[in-house]
Amino acid sequence: MEIRPITDEEELKYFFRIRYKVFTENDENIPNALFPDGIWKDDEDDYAFHLGSYEGDSLLGAVSVVIRDTPENIDKKLHDIESDPFNLVCEKESAEIKILLLIDENIGNDIFIRGKAVEDLFNATNELLIAHNVKYAYLLALERTKDIYEKAGYVPIGEFNMYKGAFWTCPMKLTIKNGQLPKPILR
């Protein structure tokens, strides 16, 4: 198992289709009408880092990370805050962790492999955050994922609330002090 960037256009389309499948078809968290083409991709994905956990050529899981290191990235999020019920502030030197997921059909039910894939994705995300001098990382957790993020060092910064009228999430924040992050213990 290895973590590597997802940069190939076809692999990215596959990842965006899996996102859609996981969150609209499987979990029914997001209304299909938001992504009528069956691909969950937004403008931030054009400059996000997409990291994949691979076994050979098979994508087992992935995460997207948006680093707020340029005025364009910061301004884009601040503009979106007006419609964000959590009013998350993604200031300079911060990052947004978007949509960490496992691909059930590729990874199977082996708890060890699932845990290893998630742990490796967290470690790779942490390395990316440190490399970009990020001080704060933000994410929105679903009820079923909140505990995992807490084990990785994220703390809730608000209550569960309806996000964009689509699904219940809790805003969470990770503070990185002196370039040091806790190593996640997820298994």
LOLUM-252239 format. One line per field, with one value per residue (C-alpha): x, y, z; residue in three letters; chain. Coordinates in Angstrom, 3 decimals. Layout:
// LOLUM-252239
X: c(X/...)
Y: c(Y/...)
Z: c(Z/...)
type: c(ALA/...)
mol: c(A/...)
***
This chain:
// LOLUM-252239
X: c(0.000/1.338/0.131/0.655/-0.852/-3.819/-2.906/-3.986/-7.178/-8.928/-7.994/-9.323/-12.635/-12.861/-12.240/-14.899/-17.394/-16.631/-17.186/-20.579/-21.428/-20.387/-22.144/-25.210/-26.039/-24.731/-25.248/-27.836/-26.222/-26.202/-29.078/-28.318/-29.448/-26.290/-24.183/-26.390/-23.481/-22.712/-19.341/-18.747/-16.217/-16.127/-13.865/-11.533/-10.666/-8.777/-6.074/-6.495/-3.997/-5.642/-3.888/-4.719/-4.021/-3.101/-2.526/-0.799/-3.034/-6.157/-7.320/-8.372/-9.146/-8.415/-8.488/-8.452/-6.618/-6.959/-4.034/-4.904/-1.537/-2.425/-4.780/-6.967/-7.443/-8.165/-10.549/-12.477/-13.248/-14.031/-16.508/-18.188/-18.516/-21.596/-23.591/-21.776/-23.797/-20.622/-18.854/-15.510/-12.634/-9.936/-7.252/-3.812/-1.631/-4.663/-6.051/-9.366/-9.483/-12.150/-13.789/-11.578/-13.116/-12.508/-13.660/-15.522/-15.547/-11.727/-10.755/-13.163/-14.106/-10.700/-10.570/-6.754/-6.473/-9.202/-7.474/-4.070/-5.431/-7.046/-3.969/-1.689/-3.968/-3.892/-0.096/0.322/-2.112/-0.139/3.132/1.502/0.272/3.726/5.433/3.146/3.567/-0.114/-1.093/-4.773/-6.676/-10.466/-12.963/-16.624/-17.238/-20.264/-21.604/-20.011/-16.576/-16.294/-14.593/-11.923/-11.080/-10.902/-8.392/-6.352/-6.224/-9.153/-11.477/-15.090/-15.513/-19.284/-22.344/-23.761/-25.721/-27.333/-24.718/-26.053/-29.441/-28.015/-26.452/-25.537/-21.913/-19.785/-16.997/-13.621/-10.205/-6.648/-4.051/-0.471/2.029/5.672/5.272/4.346/1.273/0.231/0.723/-2.760/-3.519/-6.564/-6.284)
Y: c(0.000/3.432/7.039/9.079/12.178/11.678/13.782/11.741/13.203/9.825/8.881/12.241/11.688/8.258/9.797/12.493/9.810/7.757/10.853/11.264/7.593/7.488/10.663/10.796/7.226/5.199/7.608/9.861/12.808/15.155/15.704/14.353/17.677/19.381/17.241/16.283/14.824/12.226/13.800/15.595/18.249/21.945/24.847/24.213/20.817/22.579/23.657/21.083/18.341/14.951/12.098/8.459/5.266/2.630/-1.095/-1.464/0.417/0.062/3.217/2.193/5.631/9.296/12.765/16.274/19.124/22.814/24.881/28.522/29.897/32.413/35.411/33.692/30.590/32.626/35.055/32.216/30.597/33.881/34.660/31.276/31.862/34.016/30.881/28.659/28.142/27.333/30.547/28.737/31.120/29.643/32.241/32.415/29.467/27.244/24.319/22.660/18.888/17.790/14.429/11.680/8.435/4.740/2.914/-0.129/-2.013/-1.763/-2.138/-4.798/-5.373/-6.133/-3.833/-3.826/-2.716/-0.091/1.291/1.286/3.167/5.838/6.156/6.480/9.152/11.113/10.828/11.996/14.867/15.863/15.830/18.076/20.473/20.696/21.171/24.149/25.694/25.303/26.358/25.354/22.672/22.639/20.010/19.100/15.715/13.494/11.811/8.504/10.081/12.548/10.045/9.193/12.857/13.377/10.509/12.314/15.478/17.513/19.182/20.227/23.991/23.944/21.748/19.508/21.635/21.248/22.094/23.793/22.208/18.815/16.913/17.132/17.934/19.194/21.724/20.616/22.215/20.975/23.338/22.780/24.161/24.743/22.648/19.591/17.410/14.441/11.144/9.700/6.421/5.143/1.373)
Z: c(0.000/-0.913/-0.916/-4.043/-5.653/-7.947/-10.963/-13.979/-15.474/-15.741/-12.168/-10.948/-12.790/-11.186/-7.753/-8.330/-9.455/-6.333/-4.165/-5.762/-5.326/-1.661/-0.577/-2.821/-3.756/-0.798/2.112/0.499/2.264/-0.701/-3.111/-6.603/-8.091/-6.789/-9.148/-12.119/-14.124/-11.434/-10.616/-7.320/-8.239/-7.420/-8.352/-5.406/-6.822/-9.601/-7.136/-4.352/-3.609/-4.169/-2.385/-3.030/-1.141/-3.727/-3.775/-7.129/-9.569/-7.429/-5.598/-2.063/-0.631/-1.123/0.394/-1.038/0.681/-0.147/1.126/1.822/0.776/-1.923/-1.878/-4.493/-2.337/0.791/-0.940/-2.577/0.767/2.485/-0.297/0.245/3.992/3.466/2.677/5.169/8.369/10.311/9.336/9.213/8.797/6.615/7.054/5.497/6.544/6.951/5.002/4.349/4.444/1.998/1.675/3.021/1.846/1.363/-1.743/-0.438/-3.731/-3.962/-0.314/0.943/4.574/6.083/9.124/9.186/5.543/6.013/9.128/7.443/4.405/6.609/8.822/5.775/4.280/7.559/7.746/4.134/4.769/7.867/5.893/3.276/5.977/7.556/4.167/3.461/6.937/7.717/11.240/11.229/9.335/9.107/8.062/8.327/9.946/9.583/12.721/11.735/11.124/14.017/16.358/13.786/13.290/17.061/17.296/14.630/16.775/15.416/17.915/17.358/17.041/16.786/17.009/14.310/11.883/8.487/5.856/2.720/3.393/2.483/5.404/9.093/9.824/12.678/12.031/13.369/13.660/14.029/15.491/14.419/16.920/16.015/12.871/14.937/14.470/16.531/14.751/14.330/16.047/14.247/14.611)
type: c(MET/GLU/ILE/ARG/PRO/ILE/THR/ASP/GLU/GLU/GLU/LEU/LYS/TYR/PHE/PHE/ARG/ILE/ARG/TYR/LYS/VAL/PHE/THR/GLU/ASN/ASP/GLU/ASN/ILE/PRO/ASN/ALA/LEU/PHE/PRO/ASP/GLY/ILE/TRP/LYS/ASP/ASP/GLU/ASP/ASP/TYR/ALA/PHE/HIS/LEU/GLY/SER/TYR/GLU/GLY/ASP/SER/LEU/LEU/GLY/ALA/VAL/SER/VAL/VAL/ILE/ARG/ASP/THR/PRO/GLU/ASN/ILE/ASP/LYS/LYS/LEU/HIS/ASP/ILE/GLU/SER/ASP/PRO/PHE/ASN/LEU/VAL/CYS/GLU/LYS/GLU/SER/ALA/GLU/ILE/LYS/ILE/LEU/LEU/LEU/ILE/ASP/GLU/ASN/ILE/GLY/ASN/ASP/ILE/PHE/ILE/ARG/GLY/LYS/ALA/VAL/GLU/ASP/LEU/PHE/ASN/ALA/THR/ASN/GLU/LEU/LEU/ILE/ALA/HIS/ASN/VAL/LYS/TYR/ALA/TYR/LEU/LEU/ALA/LEU/GLU/ARG/THR/LYS/ASP/ILE/TYR/GLU/LYS/ALA/GLY/TYR/VAL/PRO/ILE/GLY/GLU/PHE/ASN/MET/TYR/LYS/GLY/ALA/PHE/TRP/THR/CYS/PRO/MET/LYS/LEU/THR/ILE/LYS/ASN/GLY/GLN/LEU/PRO/LYS/PRO/ILE/LEU/ARG)
mol: c(A/A/A/A/A/A/A/A/A/A/A/A/A/A/A/A/A/A/A/A/A/A/A/A/A/A/A/A/A/A/A/A/A/A/A/A/A/A/A/A/A/A/A/A/A/A/A/A/A/A/A/A/A/A/A/A/A/A/A/A/A/A/A/A/A/A/A/A/A/A/A/A/A/A/A/A/A/A/A/A/A/A/A/A/A/A/A/A/A/A/A/A/A/A/A/A/A/A/A/A/A/A/A/A/A/A/A/A/A/A/A/A/A/A/A/A/A/A/A/A/A/A/A/A/A/A/A/A/A/A/A/A/A/A/A/A/A/A/A/A/A/A/A/A/A/A/A/A/A/A/A/A/A/A/A/A/A/A/A/A/A/A/A/A/A/A/A/A/A/A/A/A/A/A/A/A/A/A/A/A/A/A/A/A/A/A/A)
***
